[in-house]
């Protein structure tokens, strides 16, 4: 066996000592991800092939959980409602923050105040925001119905109306989450060179024209990333339908609400709930991969 030269061993020891703290921090981060992210993911996939209620021993059932999902009429209802919520959330939660960011960016004064005002709802716990809007939607003495009756208009059922229930949920989600997207848009607007704005103003471009010919091309990457994040987040909506309309309303039941029903209310079968979660994971993963591939090819 060839001996390692002494100078090479000293250099290796010095390199290890210099990087010891870095390796320690890396090991801690990997351990946290393994314990709180990777293990639950793998455990959920295993559960999806078992019948589990934590009262009796787990029974391996293979693909039976997935077959049971497709036999449940609520399965397709939940997916349809989730897609409807996602579409409405894109209409409001994706476009509105961008418009708000452009308007705030046009202000010459009080930009800091408006940033704080827009971001404040994000700092509230999600359940607090939902409970606040639950008071607004109250069919008896709620704020919105009080305003309608004060104006001589008929009151609305809001969350209990088949026509208004989903829109009501989207309004809550948009108000609670638009601050984060608005701040990201503002950060992107701040990176656009001022020379482009000045050239557009010298050419007599209006605000709409500046947005079309300057802002949108410069912020294309941010818009694409936020669109992906928005879709992934809204497909996992849970708190709004669970708190405002419950787990039995077929007009607003979503995929994650159905997961909750399978695990804690109706079936008490964590394997069936895990199978539904795995399907959602696969759908979102496939969509994200396809989206990134298409946008990359277009770039």
matplotlib code that plots the C-alpha trace (Angstrom):
import matplotlib.pyplot as plt

x = [0.0, 1.4, 1.7, 0.0, 2.6, 2.7, 2.1, -0.9, -2.3, -1.8, -3.6, -6.5, -6.7, -6.6, -9.4, -11.6, -11.1, -11.9, -15.1, -16.2, -18.8, -20.2, -20.6, -22.3, -24.8, -25.4, -25.9, -28.4, -30.4, -30.4, -31.5, -34.5, -35.5, -35.2, -37.3, -40.0, -40.2, -38.8, -39.9, -43.6, -43.6, -42.3, -44.6, -47.6, -46.9, -46.6, -49.9, -51.7, -51.3, -52.6, -55.8, -54.9, -57.1, -54.6, -57.0, -56.2, -53.0, -52.3, -53.4, -51.7, -54.4, -52.4, -54.3, -57.7, -57.5, -57.1, -60.0, -62.2, -61.4, -62.6, -65.8, -66.6, -68.8, -67.3, -63.9, -64.8, -66.8, -63.9, -61.5, -64.1, -64.5, -60.7, -60.2, -63.0, -61.5, -58.1, -59.5, -61.3, -58.3, -56.1, -58.6, -58.6, -55.5, -53.0, -54.2, -55.3, -51.9, -50.1, -52.5, -52.1, -48.3, -48.3, -50.5, -48.4, -45.2, -46.6, -47.0, -44.2, -45.0, -46.3, -45.1, -44.0, -47.4, -49.2, -46.8, -47.5, -51.2, -51.3, -49.0, -50.8, -53.4, -50.5, -49.2, -52.5, -52.8, -55.0, -57.7, -58.0, -58.5, -61.2, -63.0, -63.0, -64.6, -67.0, -68.4, -68.6, -70.6, -72.9, -76.4, -78.0, -76.0, -73.0, -71.3, -72.0, -75.7, -76.0, -74.5, -76.9, -80.0, -78.9, -78.8, -82.2, -80.9, -81.8, -79.4, -77.3, -76.6, -72.9, -71.2, -74.4, -75.6, -74.6, -73.9, -71.9, -70.2, -67.1, -66.7, -67.0, -64.1, -62.0, -62.5, -61.3, -58.2, -57.4, -57.6, -55.5, -52.7, -52.4, -49.9, -47.1, -47.6, -47.9, -44.6, -42.9, -44.3, -43.0, -39.6, -39.6, -40.8, -37.9, -35.4, -36.6, -34.1, -35.4, -34.1, -36.8, -39.5, -37.9, -37.7, -41.4, -42.4, -40.5, -42.3, -45.6, -46.5, -49.5, -49.5, -51.2, -48.6, -45.7, -47.1, -47.6, -44.3, -41.9, -43.3, -44.6, -41.5, -39.2, -41.2, -42.0, -39.9, -41.5, -44.9, -44.3, -42.9, -45.7, -48.3, -46.9, -46.8, -50.3, -51.7, -49.9, -51.1, -54.7, -55.0, -54.3, -57.0, -58.4, -58.9, -61.5, -63.9, -63.4, -64.2, -66.8, -68.8, -67.9, -67.0, -70.4, -71.2, -70.9, -70.6, -67.3, -65.8, -62.2, -59.5, -57.9, -61.3, -62.1, -58.8, -59.9, -63.3, -61.6, -59.2, -61.2, -65.0, -66.6, -64.2, -61.5, -59.2, -55.8, -54.8, -57.6, -56.7, -53.1, -54.1, -55.9, -52.9, -50.6, -52.8, -52.8, -49.0, -48.7, -51.0, -49.2, -45.8, -46.7, -48.2, -45.1, -42.7, -44.7, -45.1, -41.4, -40.5, -42.9, -41.7, -38.1, -38.5, -40.3, -37.4]
y = [0.0, 3.4, 5.8, 9.2, 12.0, 14.0, 17.3, 16.0, 14.6, 18.0, 19.8, 17.4, 17.9, 21.7, 21.5, 19.4, 21.8, 24.8, 23.2, 21.5, 24.1, 24.1, 20.3, 20.5, 23.0, 21.0, 17.8, 19.6, 20.8, 17.4, 15.8, 18.3, 17.7, 13.9, 13.9, 16.5, 16.3, 13.1, 10.6, 11.8, 11.7, 8.1, 7.1, 8.6, 6.6, 3.4, 4.3, 4.7, 0.9, 0.0, 0.0, 2.0, 3.3, 3.1, 0.9, -2.4, -3.4, -2.1, -4.3, -4.3, -3.8, -2.8, -0.8, -1.2, 2.3, 3.9, 1.8, 2.9, 6.5, 6.3, 4.5, 7.4, 10.1, 12.8, 12.1, 13.7, 16.4, 17.4, 17.6, 19.7, 22.1, 22.3, 23.2, 25.7, 27.3, 27.4, 29.1, 31.7, 32.3, 32.9, 35.4, 37.3, 36.3, 36.3, 39.4, 41.7, 41.7, 42.6, 45.5, 46.7, 46.4, 48.5, 51.1, 51.4, 51.5, 54.6, 56.5, 58.9, 59.2, 56.9, 53.7, 52.3, 52.9, 51.1, 48.2, 47.7, 48.1, 45.5, 43.0, 43.3, 40.5, 38.1, 38.5, 37.3, 33.5, 32.0, 30.8, 34.4, 35.8, 33.1, 33.8, 37.5, 36.9, 34.4, 37.3, 39.4, 36.6, 35.9, 35.7, 37.3, 40.3, 40.0, 43.2, 42.5, 41.8, 44.8, 47.0, 45.4, 45.9, 49.4, 50.1, 48.5, 45.4, 41.8, 40.0, 37.1, 33.6, 34.0, 30.8, 28.7, 29.8, 27.4, 30.4, 32.5, 29.9, 29.4, 33.1, 33.8, 31.4, 32.9, 36.4, 35.3, 33.6, 36.5, 39.0, 36.9, 36.0, 38.8, 40.8, 38.3, 38.3, 42.1, 42.4, 40.0, 42.0, 45.2, 43.7, 42.7, 46.2, 47.7, 45.8, 47.3, 49.9, 53.4, 54.3, 52.1, 54.1, 57.4, 56.4, 55.3, 58.6, 60.6, 58.6, 59.6, 56.1, 55.9, 53.8, 50.9, 51.1, 51.2, 48.1, 46.3, 47.2, 47.6, 45.9, 42.7, 41.8, 42.6, 40.7, 37.6, 35.2, 36.4, 36.2, 32.6, 31.5, 33.1, 31.5, 28.1, 28.8, 30.2, 27.1, 24.7, 26.6, 27.0, 23.3, 22.6, 24.9, 23.6, 26.2, 28.3, 25.6, 23.7, 26.6, 28.5, 25.7, 22.5, 19.1, 18.1, 20.9, 19.3, 22.8, 23.6, 20.3, 20.2, 17.6, 18.3, 18.5, 15.1, 13.9, 15.1, 13.4, 10.1, 10.3, 11.9, 12.0, 9.4, 6.5, 6.9, 5.3, 6.9, 4.7, 6.0, 9.6, 8.9, 7.5, 10.8, 12.8, 10.8, 11.4, 15.1, 14.9, 13.1, 15.5, 18.6, 17.1, 16.2, 19.6, 21.4, 19.3, 19.9, 23.6, 24.1, 22.1, 24.2, 27.5, 26.5, 25.5, 28.8, 30.7]
z = [0.0, -1.0, 1.9, 1.6, 1.5, 4.7, 3.1, 1.2, 4.5, 6.2, 3.3, 3.6, 7.3, 6.9, 4.3, 6.5, 9.4, 7.2, 6.0, 9.1, 10.0, 6.4, 6.5, 9.9, 8.6, 5.5, 7.5, 9.8, 6.7, 5.0, 8.3, 8.6, 5.0, 5.5, 8.7, 7.8, 4.0, 2.4, 5.1, 5.2, 1.3, 1.2, 4.1, 2.4, -0.8, 1.3, 3.1, -0.3, -0.8, 2.6, 4.5, 7.7, 10.5, 13.3, 15.3, 13.6, 11.9, 8.5, 5.6, 2.2, -0.4, -3.4, -6.0, -4.2, -2.7, -6.1, -7.6, -4.7, -5.4, -9.0, -7.8, -5.5, -7.2, -5.0, -6.5, -9.8, -8.1, -5.9, -8.9, -10.9, -8.0, -7.5, -11.1, -11.0, -7.9, -9.6, -12.7, -10.7, -8.5, -11.6, -12.8, -9.5, -7.6, -10.5, -12.4, -9.6, -7.7, -10.9, -11.6, -8.0, -8.2, -11.4, -9.8, -6.7, -8.8, -10.6, -7.3, -6.6, -2.9, -0.2, -1.9, 1.4, 3.0, 0.2, 0.3, 4.0, 3.5, 0.7, 2.6, 6.0, 5.3, 4.5, 8.1, 9.5, 10.2, 7.4, 9.8, 11.2, 7.7, 7.0, 10.3, 9.5, 6.2, 7.7, 9.7, 6.5, 4.8, 7.8, 6.3, 9.3, 10.6, 8.3, 7.0, 3.3, 3.8, 6.1, 3.2, 0.7, 2.8, 3.6, -0.2, -0.6, -2.3, -1.5, 0.9, -0.4, 1.0, -0.1, 0.9, 0.9, -2.6, -5.4, -7.7, -5.1, -3.0, -5.1, -5.9, -2.2, -1.4, -4.2, -2.8, 0.6, -0.8, -3.1, -0.2, 2.1, -0.3, -2.9, -0.8, -1.4, -5.1, -5.2, -3.4, -5.8, -8.8, -7.2, -6.8, -10.4, -11.5, -9.5, -11.6, -14.9, -16.1, -15.7, -19.2, -20.7, -18.9, -19.9, -23.6, -23.5, -21.9, -24.5, -27.2, -25.6, -24.4, -22.1, -18.9, -20.8, -23.6, -21.1, -19.4, -22.7, -24.4, -21.3, -18.2, -19.7, -21.8, -18.9, -16.3, -18.4, -16.3, -13.0, -14.5, -15.6, -12.3, -10.3, -12.6, -11.8, -8.1, -8.2, -9.9, -7.5, -4.4, -5.5, -6.4, -2.7, -1.3, 2.0, 4.8, 2.9, 1.9, 5.1, 7.4, 5.3, 3.7, 5.6, 4.3, 3.0, 0.5, -3.0, -4.6, -2.8, -1.8, -3.1, -3.3, 0.1, 1.7, 0.3, 1.7, 5.1, 4.8, 3.9, 6.9, 9.7, 9.1, 6.9, 6.1, 8.8, 6.3, 6.1, 3.2, 1.1, 2.0, 1.2, -2.2, -3.0, -1.8, -4.0, -7.0, -6.3, -6.0, -9.3, -11.1, -9.8, -10.5, -14.1, -14.7, -13.2, -15.4, -18.5, -17.8, -17.1, -20.3, -22.5, -21.1, -21.4, -25.0, -25.7, -24.1]

ax = plt.figure().add_subplot(projection="3d")
ax.plot(x, y, z, "-o")
ax.set_aspect("equal")
plt.show()
